[in-house]
Amino acid sequence: MTKVMIMDHPLIQHKIGLIRRKETGSRDLRLLVGEIAMLMCYEATRDLKLKDVEIETPICRMTARELEGKKLAVVPILRAGLGMVDGMLAMIPAAKVGHIGLYRNEETLEPVEYYCKLPQDCAERDVFAVDPMLATGGSSVAAIQMLKDKGVKKIRFMCIIAAPEGLERMKREHPDVDIYVGALDDHLNENGYIVPGLGDAGDRIFGTK
């Protein structure tokens, strides 16, 4: 059954408020999206396993705790998901990065695949699929299915802003995927945009409005 975590950390909420503002430019928005992804990654990796390791400090020998060596991967859904990668890697620098390219058909609102490149050993890794927005859920559902088709067993999905419609679709179609959300918004409008949202995340991150 899907575990959904809505982030309530004050720093995350503060920075989401800043990226929502229509006057926030692409440069600042890119920096903030990376910072939000880093903070969300911190929260989303709480259950990583640790192991005891004998080390020597300048004072004495001791038993320290280190990550058990679980392999991780970050897979942004292009193109907006790219904005979250650097923040994720700041927290888990050993993670490998794949890419899934989908765009939304503006008439049907359904995703169209145009690119998929994953680490060779992706099936052996815990994978974080990332996209700033979870709107209709079409792209996210399709991307996760692509990961499953490549043999990935353990998938987590992370988004900054979600609509209830997209969240429910994700839970319904991929009940085995844990979901981490920065903010759960009110609804989708007639054009499939999240309300209040922040507009088109890709255009705002890359300045292509």
Secondary structure, DSSP 8 states (H G I E B T S, - for coil): ---EEE---HHHHHHHHHHHSTT--HHHHHHHHHHHHHHHHHHHTTT--EEEEEEE-SS-EEEEEEE----EEEEEEETTTHHHHHHHHHH-TT-EE-EEEEEE-TTT--EEEEEEE--TTGGGSEEEEE-SEESSSHHHHHHHHHHHHTT--EEEEEEEEE-HHHHHHHHHH-TTSEEEEEEE-SEE-TTS-EESS-S-HHHHHHT--
